[in-house]
């Protein structure tokens, strides 16, 4: 590689490193919000952060496809040295993620293809996706779109109702007429129905006829006796 190509590669690497650091800062900021300030993170805020990261990713991909960047696929990266000992400079450079560059980490950090198991699963998923019926996919997509539109309509209606209630003030939670009726019912018994009383106890019937008169016993009259003198019999 000539001097001009080396300078061009060095310039491209500096640009890529700058874009990657910007994306890393955005990811770190989003992770910090989710871990330490998740109470104030709503869905619109999350979408805004995600859109920023997506834009930075697209910028990096455009940079890699640019004519100013040499074709990285034609380059081979080889480790200059492997050291199983603790390396403080490497630890500082990697922000505490890697403390040594040994035979264990080299295959992961210098890998240009996924792990064979992951690659096989990815190929299997792509084959299943390519064999799917297009009509079924269109029907499922239409059904999903219908459900999403219905959910959006419900959310929009609820939001409009909530905003209308906010503009109209807090709705009344009591009725003055009902309060007056309750007070009158407690003090005067108004609107209460009288419960039927117990049936009257039936008393035995009493005779109202005149009392029967007992027959009067006639007092004996004067007894008349004829007392003759004993001399008359003599």
C-alpha positions in Angstrom: 0.0 0.0 0.0 1.4 3.3 -1.1 1.7 6.5 1.1 -1.3 8.1 -0.6 -3.5 5.1 0.1 -2.3 4.9 3.7 -3.2 8.5 4.3 -6.6 8.0 2.7 -7.2 4.9 4.9 -6.1 6.8 8.0 -8.4 9.7 7.1 -11.3 7.3 6.5 -10.6 5.5 9.8 -10.7 8.8 11.7 -14.0 9.7 10.1 -15.4 6.3 11.0 -14.1 6.5 14.5 -15.8 9.9 14.9 -19.1 8.6 13.7 -18.9 5.5 15.9 -18.1 7.7 18.9 -21.1 9.8 18.2 -23.4 6.8 18.0 -21.8 5.4 21.1 -22.6 8.6 23.0 -26.2 8.5 21.8 -26.6 4.9 22.9 -25.0 5.6 26.3 -27.3 8.6 26.8 -30.4 6.4 26.0 -29.2 3.7 28.3 -28.7 6.2 31.1 -32.2 7.5 30.7 -33.7 4.1 30.8 -31.8 3.0 33.8 -31.8 6.2 36.0 -34.6 8.4 34.6 -37.1 5.9 33.3 -40.0 7.7 35.1 -39.7 10.7 32.7 -39.0 8.6 29.5 -42.2 8.2 27.5 -42.6 6.6 24.1 -42.1 9.9 22.1 -38.8 10.6 23.9 -37.7 7.0 23.2 -38.6 7.3 19.5 -36.7 10.6 19.3 -33.5 9.0 20.7 -33.9 6.0 18.5 -34.3 8.1 15.4 -31.1 9.9 16.2 -29.3 6.6 16.6 -30.8 5.4 13.3 -29.7 8.5 11.5 -26.2 8.1 12.8 -26.1 4.5 11.7 -27.2 5.6 8.2 -24.5 8.2 8.1 -21.9 5.6 9.0 -23.2 3.3 6.3 -23.1 6.0 3.7 -19.5 6.8 4.7 -18.5 3.2 4.2 -20.0 3.2 0.7 -18.3 6.5 -0.2 -15.6 6.6 -2.8 -13.3 8.4 -0.3 -13.2 5.3 1.9 -11.1 2.4 0.5 -12.7 -1.0 0.2 -12.3 -2.4 3.6 -13.2 -5.9 2.4 -9.8 -6.0 0.6 -7.9 -5.4 3.8 -6.8 -8.0 6.4 -6.5 -7.2 10.1 -3.9 -9.2 12.0 -2.9 -8.8 15.6 0.6 -7.5 16.0 1.1 -9.1 19.4 -0.8 -11.1 21.9 -0.2 -10.6 25.6 -2.0 -12.6 28.3 -0.9 -10.0 30.9 -2.9 -7.1 32.2 -2.5 -4.0 29.9 -3.5 -0.7 31.5 -3.2 1.2 28.2 -5.6 -1.2 26.5 -8.0 -1.0 29.5 -8.0 2.8 29.2 -8.4 2.8 25.5 -11.4 0.4 25.7 -13.0 2.3 28.6 -12.6 -0.6 31.0 -14.1 -3.3 28.7 -10.9 -5.2 27.8 -7.9 -5.6 30.1 -5.7 -7.8 27.9 -5.5 -8.9 24.2 -4.9 -12.6 24.3 -5.8 -15.7 22.3 -9.3 -15.9 23.9 -10.6 -12.5 22.8 -8.9 -12.3 19.4 -11.5 -14.5 17.6 -14.3 -12.4 18.9 -12.8 -8.9 18.3 -11.3 -9.7 14.8 -14.2 -11.8 13.6 -15.4 -10.9 10.1 -18.3 -13.3 10.1 -20.9 -14.4 12.7 -20.5 -17.4 14.8 -21.3 -20.5 12.7 -24.4 -21.4 14.8 -25.7 -17.9 14.4 -25.0 -17.8 10.7 -26.9 -21.1 10.2 -29.9 -19.8 12.1 -29.9 -16.6 10.1 -29.8 -18.6 6.8 -32.6 -20.8 8.0 -34.8 -17.8 8.8 -34.1 -16.2 5.4 -35.1 -19.5 3.7 -38.3 -19.7 5.6 -39.1 -16.0 4.8 -38.4 -16.6 1.1 -40.7 -19.7 1.0 -43.7 -17.9 2.6 -46.8 -17.3 0.5 -47.0 -13.7 -0.7 -50.8 -13.7 -0.5 -50.8 -14.8 3.1 -48.2 -12.2 3.9 -50.3 -9.5 2.3 -53.4 -10.6 4.3 -51.5 -10.7 7.5 -50.0 -7.2 6.8 -53.5 -5.9 6.0 -54.9 -7.3 9.2 -52.1 -5.9 11.3 -52.6 -2.5 9.6 -56.3 -2.6 10.4 -55.6 -3.5 14.0 -53.0 -0.7 14.3 -55.4 1.9 12.8 -58.1 0.8 15.2 -55.7 1.2 18.1 -54.7 4.6 16.8 -58.3 5.7 16.5 -59.1 4.6 20.1 -56.0 6.4 21.4 -56.9 9.5 19.4 -60.5 9.5 20.7 -59.3 9.1 24.3 -56.8 11.9 23.9 -59.5 14.2 22.4 -61.9 13.4 25.3 -59.1 14.0 27.8 -58.1 17.4 26.3 -61.8 18.5 26.1 -62.3 17.6 29.8 -59.1 19.6 30.6 -60.3 22.6 28.7 -63.7 22.4 30.4 -62.3 22.2 33.9 -62.7 19.4 36.4 -66.3 18.0 36.1 -68.5 18.3 39.2 -68.6 15.2 41.4 -71.7 16.1 43.4 -75.2 17.4 42.9 -76.7 20.1 45.1 -80.2 18.7 44.6 -79.2 15.2 45.7 -77.5 16.8 48.8 -80.6 18.6 49.8 -82.7 15.5 49.4 -80.3 13.5 51.6 -80.4 16.2 54.3 -84.2 16.3 54.2 -84.4 12.5 54.4 -82.2 12.4 57.5 -83.9 15.2 59.4 -87.5 14.8 58.4 -87.8 11.4 56.8 -88.8 12.8 53.5 -89.1 10.4 50.6 -89.1 7.4 53.0 -92.0 5.0 52.7 -93.8 4.0 55.9 -93.5 0.4 56.6 -96.7 -1.5 57.3 -97.3 -2.1 61.0 -97.9 -5.5 62.6 -101.4 -6.9 62.3 -103.7 -6.0 65.2 -104.1 -8.6 67.9 -107.6 -10.1 67.9 -109.3 -9.9 71.3 -111.9 -12.4 72.4 -115.4 -11.2 71.9 -117.3 -9.9 75.0 -121.1 -10.1 75.4 -122.9 -6.7 75.4 -126.3 -8.1 76.4 -127.9 -7.1 79.7 -126.8 -9.1 82.7 -129.2 -11.9 83.6 -131.3 -11.1 86.7 -131.3 -13.7 89.4 -134.9 -14.7 90.6 -135.8 -12.9 93.8 -136.6 -15.0 96.7 -139.7 -13.9 98.4 -139.2 -13.3 102.0 -141.4 -15.5 104.1 -144.4 -13.8 105.5 -145.3 -13.6 109.1 -146.1 -16.9 110.6 -149.5 -17.0 112.2 -149.9 -19.4 115.0 -153.0 -20.1 117.0 -151.9 -20.6 120.4 -154.6 -21.8 122.5 -154.3 -21.8 126.0 -153.7 -25.0 127.7 -156.8 -24.3 129.7 -159.0 -24.7 126.7 -158.0 -28.3 126.4 -158.5 -29.1 129.9 
